[in-house]
Amino acid sequence: MDITQKLNILAVAPNLLEELIAEVPKSMLSVRRITGKWSIHEHACHLAEAQRMIIGRFKRFKSEKKPTFAPYLPGTTVPDDNLAKMDLQEQLADFRQNRKVLIEFLQSYTSEDWTNEGSHPEYRSINPLLWLRHVMMHDHFHMYRIEELWLTTDAYLRTG
């Protein structure tokens, strides 16, 4: 899959997320169906919040040779209910806007930018090409969790 295809997938993620959230009954949005795990609302807000970090990393890949990144560990630096307190509609709008900013920024990348190798303690390798795919899969992981929390019956819901 080439870069343009991945950018196109990232560009439509806000549509998919908004469509998914619109289908979920409002009564289910804030329910933590699994103890200690996020609600549908929190997964959606996390996608919006993570965009700032994602954009920042792509900017560093473009401006720094061999950038070193620190882990992003949601839930360890803010209160457990931080995402739950956010306005969902505002976060969905932020996700859409920041994703547009990200796509426009990545269109300025040169072939050299895409191969700038960085370092990160969590990963064996990290560069913009890998990070691009990682972001795409991160979106879909959280959207899958949203759909799972919405549709899966209690008897079949993964609790771990």
HELIX and SHEET records of a PDB file:
HELIX    1   1 ILE A    3  GLU A   23  1                                  21    
HELIX    2   2 LYS A   26  MET A   28  5                                   3    
HELIX    3   3 ILE A   40  SER A   63  1                                  24    
HELIX    4   4 LEU A   83  LYS A   85  5                                   3    
HELIX    5   5 LEU A   88  LEU A  106  1                                  19    
HELIX    6   6 SER A  111  TRP A  114  1                                   4    
HELIX    7   7 PRO A  128  LEU A  151  1                                  24    
HELIX    8   8 ASP A  154  TYR A  156  5                                   3    
SHEET    1   A 2 GLY A 118  HIS A 120  0                                        
SHEET    2   A 2 TYR A 123  ILE A 126 -1                                        
END                                                                             
